[in-house]
Amino acid sequence: MTDLINNAIIKSLSKPMRSTFEAIAQASQSDYTLAQELAKFEYSELQHVKARIEMEKEAVDAKLGMIFGNIRKIGWLPTALTAFATFYSLVKEGSSFSWIEAAAIVTTIYALSGLMYAICFRIDRCLVTLQSAIRMKDEQEHVAKSCSQFDKAVNK
């Protein structure tokens, strides 16, 4: 087992872009398979779920922006600098916080921020999959309509 893990680590480090794109390809394939399954639902149902997820995404983004700031717009470097400044101000001389308490507070806050960012990414991924399913449904309906028109033209 250890050799397998070591080989995977070495492979990832030796060809980081290839490993990244292989992971993306695997995720894309599973998302595409899910989109095919979702395309079996009615068009109106897909549109409703998409609208609902978009509404929830906007609510999550607003709440996160209010609490942490929008990390997608601010970036991780300013966030890290803010974390350092927060930590420094909590542990400066005369503070009632020990450095361990300050580190725990800052780590918790920014870990939650990272978790919320990951949740937003998952929501975006769900939306892309739903949009793919809707496009598939549109294509299926277009093909069915074209076939119907062709049959009418041939049967005249």
SERO-4910 file (N, C-alpha, C, O; in steps of 0.05 Angstrom, whole numbers):
BEGIN
 pado doro    nc1    nc2    nc3   cac1   cac2   cac3    cc1    cc2    cc3    oc1    oc2    oc3
  Met    A     16    -24      0      0      0      0     17     25      0     11     44    -14
  Thr    A     39     25     16     56     48     18     70     53     -9     73     76    -17
  Asp    A     78     31    -23     90     35    -50     71     48    -69     79     65    -85
  Leu    A     45     40    -68     25     52    -85     22     82    -80     20     98    -98
  Ile    A     21     89    -54     19    117    -47     44    132    -56     41    154    -67
  Asn    A     68    121    -51     92    134    -59     93    138    -89    101    159    -99
  Asn    A     85    118   -104     85    120   -134     66    142   -143     72    157   -161
  Ala    A     42    144   -130     23    164   -137     34    192   -131     30    211   -146
  Ile    A     48    195   -108     59    220   -101     81    228   -121     82    251   -130
  Ile    A     99    209   -127    121    215   -146    109    222   -173    119    240   -186
  Lys    A     89    207   -182     77    213   -208     65    241   -208     68    256   -227
  Ser    A     51    248   -186     39    275   -185     60    297   -185     57    317   -198
  Leu    A     83    292   -171    103    312   -170    119    314   -196    128    336   -203
  Ser    A    123    292   -209    139    292   -234    123    304   -257    135    316   -275
  Lys    A     98    300   -257     81    310   -279     56    322   -268     34    311   -271
  Pro    A     58    345   -254     35    356   -240     12    364   -259    -11    360   -252
  Met    A     18    375   -282     -3    383   -301    -18    358   -311    -42    359   -314
  Arg    A     -3    337   -318    -16    313   -328    -34    301   -307    -57    294   -314
  Ser    A    -25    300   -282    -42    289   -261    -67    305   -257    -89    295   -253
  Thr    A    -63    332   -259    -86    350   -255   -106    345   -278   -130    343   -272
  Phe    A    -97    344   -302   -115    341   -325   -128    313   -325   -151    310   -334
  Glu    A   -114    293   -315   -126    266   -313   -149    267   -293   -170    255   -298
  Ala    A   -145    281   -271   -166    283   -250   -190    298   -262   -213    291   -257
  Ile    A   -184    319   -277   -206    335   -289   -221    318   -309   -246    319   -310
  Ala    A   -206    302   -325   -220    285   -344   -238    264   -331   -260    259   -340
  Gln    A   -229    253   -309   -245    233   -294   -270    247   -283   -292    236   -284
  Ala    A   -266    270   -271   -289    285   -260   -309    293   -282   -333    291   -278
  Ser    A   -298    301   -305   -315    309   -327   -331    286   -337   -355    289   -344
  Gln    A   -319    262   -339   -333    239   -348   -356    231   -329   -378    225   -338
  Ser    A   -351    233   -303   -372    226   -284   -394    247   -285   -418    240   -282
  Asp    A   -387    273   -289   -407    294   -291   -424    290   -317   -448    294   -316
  Tyr    A   -411    282   -338   -425    278   -363   -444    255   -361   -467    256   -371
  Thr    A   -436    233   -348   -454    210   -343   -478    219   -327   -500    211   -332
  Leu    A   -473    235   -306   -495    245   -290   -513    263   -307   -538    261   -304
  Ala    A   -502    280   -324   -518    297   -341   -536    280   -359   -559    288   -364
  Gln    A   -526    258   -369   -542    241   -386   -566    229   -371   -588    227   -381
  Glu    A   -561    222   -346   -583    212   -329   -603    234   -323   -627    230   -324
  Leu    A   -593    258   -317   -611    280   -311   -627    288   -336   -650    298   -333
  Ala    A   -617    285   -360   -631    292   -384   -656    275   -388   -673    282   -405
  Lys    A   -659    254   -373   -684    237   -374   -707    251   -361   -730    243   -365
  Phe    A   -702    271   -344   -724    286   -331   -736    306   -350   -725    312   -371
  Glu    A   -760    315   -343   -773    335   -359   -758    361   -360   -744    368   -341
  Tyr    A   -760    375   -382   -746    400   -386   -754    420   -364   -736    434   -353
  Ser    A   -779    422   -358   -788    441   -337   -777    434   -310   -770    452   -294
  Glu    A   -774    409   -304   -762    400   -278   -733    409   -277   -724    419   -256
  Leu    A   -718    405   -298   -690    412   -299   -687    442   -296   -669    452   -281
  Gln    A   -704    457   -309   -702    487   -307   -709    496   -279   -696    515   -269
  His    A   -728    483   -267   -736    490   -239   -713    485   -220   -706    503   -204
  Val    A   -701    462   -222   -678    455   -204   -655    474   -209   -642    483   -190
  Lys    A   -650    480   -234   -628    499   -240   -633    526   -228   -615    538   -216
  Ala    A   -657    536   -231   -664    562   -219   -661    562   -189   -652    581   -177
  Arg    A   -670    540   -177   -668    537   -148   -639    537   -138   -633    550   -119
  Ile    A   -623    522   -152   -594    521   -145   -581    548   -149   -565    557   -132
  Glu    A   -588    562   -170   -577    589   -175   -585    608   -152   -569    624   -143
  Met    A   -610    606   -144   -620    623   -122   -604    617    -96   -596    635    -82
  Glu    A   -601    591    -90   -586    583    -66   -557    592    -68   -545    601    -48
  Lys    A   -545    591    -92   -517    599    -95   -514    629    -90   -495    637    -77
  Glu    A   -533    644   -100   -532    673    -95   -534    679    -65   -521    697    -54
  Ala    A   -551    664    -51   -555    668    -22   -529    661     -7   -520    675     11
  Val    A   -517    638    -15   -492    630     -2   -470    650     -7   -455    658     11
  Asp    A   -467    659    -32   -447    680    -39   -451    705    -23   -432    717    -14
  Ala    A   -476    714    -20   -482    738     -5   -474    734     25   -462    752     37
  Lys    A   -481    712     36   -475    707     64   -444    705     68   -433    716     87
  Leu    A   -431    691     50   -402    688     53   -388    715     49   -369    721     63
  Gly    A   -398    731     30   -386    757     25   -389    775     49   -371    791     55
  Met    A   -411    772     63   -416    788     87   -398    779    110   -388    796    125
  Ile    A   -393    754    113   -377    743    135   -347    744    129   -331    755    145
  Phe    A   -339    733    106   -310    730    100   -300    748     78   -276    751     75
  Gly    A   -318    761     63   -309    774     39   -310    753     17   -309    729     23
  Asn    A   -311    761     -7   -312    742    -29   -284    734    -37   -270    749    -50
  Ile    A   -276    710    -28   -249    701    -33   -243    698    -63   -221    701    -71
  Arg    A   -264    692    -79   -260    690   -108   -251    717   -119   -236    717   -139
  Lys    A   -260    739   -108   -252    765   -117   -228    776   -103   -211    789   -115
  Ile    A   -226    770    -77   -204    781    -61   -179    765    -66   -157    776    -70
  Gly    A   -180    739    -66   -157    721    -70   -146    711    -44   -153    722    -22
  Trp    A   -130    691    -45   -119    677    -22    -96    693     -9    -93    692     15
  Leu    A    -80    707    -25    -57    721    -13    -66    743      5    -57    745     28
  Pro    A    -85    761     -3    -95    781     16   -108    769     40   -107    779     62
  Thr    A   -121    746     36   -134    732     58   -113    722     78   -117    725    102
  Ala    A    -92    711     67    -70    701     85    -57    724    100    -51    722    124
  Leu    A    -53    747     86    -42    770    100    -60    781    122    -51    789    143
  Thr    A    -86    780    116   -105    788    136   -105    769    160   -107    778    183
  Ala    A   -103    743    154   -101    724    176    -76    729    193    -78    728    218
  Phe    A    -54    735    180    -29    740    195    -33    766    212    -25    766    236
  Ala    A    -45    786    200    -49    811    215    -68    807    239    -64    818    261
  Thr    A    -88    791    235   -107    785    256    -93    769    278    -96    776    302
  Phe    A    -77    750    271    -62    734    290    -43    752    306    -41    750    330
  Tyr    A    -29    769    292     -9    787    304    -23    806    324    -13    810    346
  Ser    A    -46    817    316    -60    836    334    -71    821    359    -73    833    380
  Leu    A    -78    796    356    -89    781    378    -67    774    398    -72    771    422
  Val    A    -42    770    389    -21    761    407     -2    783    416     17    778    431
  Lys    A     -7    807    407     12    828    414     12    832    444     -6    824    458
  Glu    A     33    844    454     37    848    483     13    861    496      3    881    485
  Gly    A      5    851    518    -18    862    533    -45    851    525    -65    858    536
  Ser    A    -44    833    505    -69    820    496    -77    798    516    -60    786    528
  Ser    A   -103    794    518   -113    773    536   -111    745    523   -117    725    536
  Phe    A   -104    744    497   -103    718    483    -74    708    483    -55    723    480
  Ser    A    -71    682    487    -45    670    484    -42    664    454    -61    666    439
  Trp    A    -18    658    445    -14    654    417    -29    629    407    -37    628    384
  Ile    A    -33    609    425    -48    585    417    -77    592    413    -90    583    394
  Glu    A    -89    608    430   -117    616    427   -120    633    402   -139    629    387
  Ala    A   -102    651    397   -103    668    373   -101    650    348   -115    654    329
  Ala    A    -82    631    348    -79    613    325   -104    597    321   -112    593    298
  Ala    A   -116    588    342   -141    572    340   -164    588    328   -179    579    311
  Ile    A   -166    613    337   -187    631    326   -183    636    297   -201    633    280
  Val    A   -159    645    289   -153    652    261   -155    627    244   -167    628    222
  Thr    A   -145    605    253   -146    580    237   -175    571    232   -183    564    210
  Thr    A   -191    573    253   -220    565    251   -234    583    231   -249    573    213
  Ile    A   -230    609    233   -244    628    215   -236    623    186   -254    621    169
  Tyr    A   -211    620    181   -202    617    153   -206    588    143   -208    584    119
  Ala    A   -207    569    160   -214    542    152   -244    541    143   -251    529    123
  Leu    A   -261    555    158   -289    557    150   -292    572    124   -308    564    107
  Ser    A   -276    592    120   -276    606     95   -269    588     72   -282    588     51
  Gly    A   -248    572     75   -240    553     54   -262    532     49   -266    524     27
  Leu    A   -275    523     71   -296    504     68   -320    516     52   -331    502     35
  Met    A   -326    540     58   -348    553     44   -341    557     14   -358    555     -3
  Tyr    A   -315    563      9   -306    565    -19   -310    538    -33   -319    538    -56
  Ala    A   -303    517    -20   -306    490    -32   -336    484    -37   -342    472    -57
  Ile    A   -353    492    -19   -382    488    -23   -391    504    -47   -407    493    -63
  Cys    A   -382    529    -50   -389    544    -74   -380    531   -100   -394    531   -120
  Phe    A   -356    519    -99   -346    505   -122   -364    481   -129   -369    477   -152
  Arg    A   -372    467   -109   -390    444   -113   -417    453   -125   -428    440   -143
  Ile    A   -427    476   -116   -452    486   -127   -448    493   -156   -465    487   -173
  Asp    A   -425    506   -163   -419    513   -191   -417    488   -208   -427    488   -230
  Arg    A   -405    467   -197   -403    442   -212   -430    430   -217   -435    420   -239
  Cys    A   -448    431   -197   -475    421   -201   -490    437   -223   -504    426   -239
  Leu    A   -486    463   -223   -499    480   -243   -489    473   -271   -504    472   -290
  Val    A   -463    469   -274   -452    462   -300   -464    435   -309   -470    432   -333
  Thr    A   -466    416   -291   -477    390   -298   -507    393   -306   -516    380   -325
  Leu    A   -521    409   -291   -550    414   -299   -552    427   -326   -569    420   -342
  Gln    A   -535    447   -331   -536    461   -357   -530    441   -379   -541    443   -401
  Ser    A   -511    423   -375   -505    402   -395   -529    385   -400   -536    378   -422
  Ala    A   -543    377   -378   -567    361   -381   -589    376   -397   -603    364   -413
  Ile    A   -591    401   -391   -611    417   -406   -604    419   -436   -622    417   -453
  Arg    A   -578    423   -442   -570    423   -470   -575    397   -483   -584    396   -506
  Met    A   -570    375   -469   -575    348   -480   -605    345   -486   -613    335   -507
  Lys    A   -621    355   -467   -651    353   -471   -659    370   -495   -676    361   -511
  Asp    A   -647    394   -498   -653    411   -521   -645    396   -547   -660    397   -567
  Glu    A   -622    383   -547   -613    369   -571   -631    346   -577   -638    341   -601
  Gln    A   -640    331   -557   -659    309   -561   -685    318   -573   -695    306   -592
  Glu    A   -695    341   -563   -720    352   -573   -717    362   -601   -735    359   -618
  His    A   -693    374   -607   -688    384   -634   -686    360   -654   -697    362   -676
  Val    A   -673    339   -646   -671    315   -663   -699    303   -668   -706    296   -690
  Ala    A   -715    301   -647   -741    290   -649   -759    307   -668   -774    296   -684
  Lys    A   -757    333   -665   -772    351   -682   -763    349   -711   -780    349   -729
  Ser    A   -737    347   -715   -726    345   -743   -735    319   -755   -743    318   -779
  Cys    A   -735    297   -740   -744    271   -750   -773    272   -757   -782    260   -777
  Ser    A   -789    285   -740   -817    287   -745   -823    303   -771   -839    295   -787
  Gln    A   -808    325   -774   -811    341   -799   -803    325   -823   -815    327   -845
  Phe    A   -782    309   -821   -772    293   -843   -793    272   -850   -798    267   -874
  Asp    A   -804    259   -829   -825    239   -834   -849    251   -849   -860    238   -867
  Lys    A   -857    275   -841   -880    288   -853   -874    294   -883   -891    291   -900
  Ala    A   -849    303   -888   -841    310   -915   -840    285   -933   -848    286   -956
  Val    A   -831    263   -921   -828    238   -937   -856    226   -942   -860    214   -963
  Asn    A   -874    228   -923   -901    216   -925   -920    232   -942   -943    223   -946
  Lys    A   -912    255   -952   -931    271   -968   -935    260   -994   -950    271  -1010
***
